[in-house]
Amino acid sequence: MNEKKQQDETILIHLVYFGWLAERMGCRSEFRDVVRGGSVEEFLESDLFCPVETHEKSLLQVAFERILVSRRFVLNLPGELAFFTPVSGG
């Protein structure tokens, strides 16, 4: 399989939003097709996240299949991608 074809393939990701992010995104979870091989950082910069300010994106923690991952994590397999907002209080 050539590199161009791999880049054009999509995978189904279950997106889960916590805290104020769910309100901003208009839902608690949704399914989206994303390009295979893209990083979490690239995904955060996509049009999907336009309701979220740049400085707010830097506050988010991300987990893939319930394991915390960095923004450099590459999305190669279908699965759950969860976004956690900072919490405060007792």
Secondary structure, DSSP 8 states (H G I E B T S, - for coil): --HHHHHH-EEEEEEEE-THHHHHHTSSEEEEEEETTEEHHHHHTSGGGTTS-HHHHTT-EEEETTEEE-TT-EE-S-EEEEEE------
